[in-house]
């Protein structure tokens, strides 16, 4: 959860309800988790064909912390999940260059919600990575208007 959902009062909010900005924060968590899934399973098993058991037995953000409630103060202090890295290689198993993905996640994890990128910027950035399956999936969700 985004910091403003964990402690709304610190952000002059009266509710912990999700917002577009908290969804952006969550998107970065999903990026870290998907990357973790790619790093912990055999490379010979494509991500999209793995069983649900394989998908949900991998490391999730903050998996190194034994008790979930201990994550809350860490997030409020500015700690964010980490991306596991290989000793070699700069691309994840799902074909997304790792450095731009980490950079985008870092921006999405800004402590102040107003400092996070807008969702349209995220979609544009993901399309710019020119990964065919990402562009296709995003076009189905957020189509680019045809100019004419």
Helices and strands as residue ranges (DSSP letters): H 3-6, G 8-11, H 20-40, G 47-49, H 52-55, H 69-76, H 98-108, G 113-115, H 119-128, H 132-141
